[in-house]
Amino acid sequence: MQNGQPSRTALGAAIQRAAHQTLDDAKIFKDAFARILLGQEADALIDAVSADPAQRQMRIFMAARSRFAEDGLDAAVSRGVRQVAIVGAGLDTFSLRNPHATLGVRVFEVDHPATQAWKRECIAEAGLAVPASLTFAPVDFERQSLAEGLVAAGFQPTRPAFFLWLGVVPYLRRDAISAILQFIASVPRSEVVFDYSEPLENYSPERRANVAAVAARTAAIGEPWLSYFDPLELSKDLHERGFQELEDIGLADISARYLGAPKGDATVDAGPHVIRARRID
């Protein structure tokens, strides 16, 4: 992201979530606040997405990763987890929809100060109140660690927590990703959901150019893809960090799980993934 400016990719993700509510009838993921936070430009922004049929796969993936993450969160709350950290929150609306607030579930939204200030403006302009269960934790990762930012906001690192980390990992360098995973793994009975992209060489030649073009577009707005992961190597790394339970789904799994496509008919190829990693002890 550009210095002092909110994340452009965070806005793009918010548009896709809002578009899913109307263009796909919220088939995978329901989010009543997605469109509201886009303000008066919502219709124009959604229309621009709907005019490009190539955007559908991205829209479905973004809806699926949110559904997958929040299904995992629901299960964690049922096991007694009462802290949720949304890392790189952007315009994510879980904190506004939090169905577990009456159970004492606290939500900590972590983001760059500029992006977080923009979100607070969007909330205010929409006439919404900041829920009492939400705490903003502004973190400039060039000057402060995730642990420092969360603890300063009241997060308790000795208690179990669930981390939502969507739409962020591809834009971070490997050392930053490693540091964040190290902190998450240090939290007892922690659980994290994040998405990642496979290396370009994993793609078929037919799709490789299209993926490279998407990466070029994000780089052109100042938010380049910096990290890629091979699924087998990532699984090994997470196990070595102490995450005993892993669930990794790709495009074929998403089509089967959320769209009713026969799993055997889905084309197996490289693509974006969303993974859930949990420490049981």
N, C-alpha and C positions, 0 to 999 in steps of 0.2 A: 504494500500500500504506500501511497505518497505521504510524505511527512505532513502531519497536521490535518490530513484528510481522512474521512471515513472509508472503510474498505469497499471497493467497487464490486468485488466478488461476493461480499456479504449482501449487497443490494441485489445482485443477480440471483442469489439463492432465495432471497425473500420473494422475488418476483415469481420464481418457479414454484415455490410452495403455494403462493396465492393463486397462480394460474391453475395449479392442480385442483383447486377447489371448484373451479368453474369448467375448465376444459375437460377434466376427467371425472367430474362429479365427486371429487374427494374419495375416489374408490379405494385408495390405499391408506390415506392419512387425512384425518379431519382436523382443520385448524381455523376456527372462527375468527381469529385475530390477524391472520396472515395478510389479508387484503386491507384491513383497517389501518395497519401500521404504514402502508404505502401512501396513505393520504389521498389528496385530490388527484394525483397522477396515476392512481391505481389502474383505472380502466385503460388508459393509454399504454401503460407499461405491460399489462397483460395482453392487450391487442397485439403489441409488437412481438411478443413471444408466440402467440397463436398463429401469426402469419408465417412462421417458419416451422414446417413439419419436422425438420431435423432436430428441433429442440425437444421433441417428445421423449426420446430416450433419456435425456438428461433430467427432464422434469420427473419422469417415473422413478429414476434412481434417487433423486433428492427426496421425493416423497417416501420411498421405501426405506432410506437410511434413517429418516426421522421416525417412522413407524417401528422399525427394528430397534432403534435406540430406546424409544419410550416403552415398548413392550418389555425390554430388559429392565428398565427402571421400575416399572410396575412390580415386576417379580422381586427386585431388590428391596423395595419398600415393604413388600409382604414378608420379607425375611428380617425386617427391623431396621433397615438403613434409613437414616433421617437427614443426611447431608447430600446435596446434589450440587456439583460444580459443572457449570457449562462453560467450557474453555473455548474462546473465540466465538462468543455468543451471537454477534451480529444482530440481526433482527429476529432471532429465535423467539418464539412466543410461549414456550413451556411455562415460564414463570408467571405469565398472565393467565394461563389455563390450569395451573397446578391443582390437580384433583386430590392431592395428598396434604394440602396445607393444614387441614383440620387435625391431621395426625402429627403435626409438628415438623413436617419436612421443610427444611430451609434450603433455599436456592441461592447459590453464589454465582453471579454472572461475571466472568473474566473476559476482558477485552482491552484493546488499546484505548487509551483515554479519548482520542478523537472519535473513534467509532462508537464508544459508549456514550459520549456526549450527544452525538447524532441520534442514537437510539432514544435517549431520554427526551430529546426534542420531539421525536416522532410520537412517543407515548403521550406527551403533554398536548401536542397538536391534535391528537385523536380524542382528547378529552378523557383519557384513561388515568386511573390512579396507579401508582407503584404499589404492588401488594406488600403487606407487612412481612410476608415470608421471603421476600426478595432482598438480597444485599448485592449492590454493585461493587466489584473489585477491579478497579482500573489498574492495568499492568502494562508498562512499557517494557517488553522483554529485552530491550537493549540495555536497560538499567536495573531491572528487577526480575527475580525468579518467580515462577508460579507459586512456589511454597510461600515466599515472602508476601506476595500479594494476597493470597488466600488467608493466611494467618492474620495479617493486618486487618482483614475484613471480618474476622471472628470465626473462621473455619477451624475446626478442631482436628488436627492431623492424627490424633490417637484414636479417633472414632471412625467406624466404617463409612465409606462414601462411594457414591456413584458419579462417574465423570462422563459427560457428553462432550465429545470433541469432534464435531462434524465440520467438514469443509475447510479444514485447516492444515492437516498434515502435509499434503502435497506442496504447500507454500513455505514450509520450514526446511532448514538444513538438518542433516542427519544428527549433528551434535545437539541441536535444540530439541529435536524429537526424543533423543535418548535421555536428555536431562528431565524432560517432562514425564516420560515413562518411568524413570527411576524414582521420581517423587511419588507418582501414583502407586507404584509397587510398594512403596514404604508405608502406605496407609493400610491399616489392618482390614482384611476382607474387602479390599477395594475392587472396583469393577469399572471398566472403561469401554466405551464404544467409539470407534473412529473409522473414517474411511481413508482409503489409500488407492494409488494408481500403480499398475504394474509397469515394468520397464518397457520401452517401445519395442525392444527386440522380442518380447513375448507375444506381440500382436502378429496376426497374419499380415502378409504384404498388402492385402486389399484394404485393411483397416488402419494400417500404420500411418499413412499420410493424413487421414482424417483426424486421428488423435494428435498428431504433431501440429496440425492446423489449430486445433482447440488450444493446445499449449501455447502456441504463438500468439493467439488472441489475448490470453490472460497476461502474457509477458508484455504485450503492447500497452496494457493499461497499468503497468508497473507492478504486477503481481505474478511473477513467473513461477512455474512448477519447478521445485528444487529437489524433490526427493521422490524416488520410486522404490517399490518393494516387490520382491518375488514372494508369492504366498508361502511357499515352503520355508524360505529363509526367515520370513517374519514370524511364522509360527514357532520356529525353533528359538528365535530371540525372545519371544514373549514367555515361552516355557522356562527359559533360563533365567528370566527376571522374576519368576515365582508365580506366574499366572497359570494355574492348573487347568482351568476350564476355558476353552476357546470355541467360538463359533464364527465362521467366516463365510459370507455369502457373496456371490457375484451375480452378474446379470441373468444367467440361466436360473439360478436359485430364486431370484426376485420374481422372474416371470412365472415360475411354478408356484411359489408361495403366495404371491399377492395378486396375480392376474389369472390364475387358474390354468396356465399353459401346461401341457403334459411335459414332465421333466425330461423324458427321453427324447422329445422332439426339439428341445432347446439347443441352439448351436453353442457348443462349448468353445469359447475363445477367450483371450485375455480381455481385461476390461477393468472398470472400477470395482472395488470391493468395499464392504463395510464389515468390520470385525468386532466381536465382543470378547473381552478378556477379563477373567475373574479370578481373584485370589480367594480360595476357599478357607485358608487358615488365617 
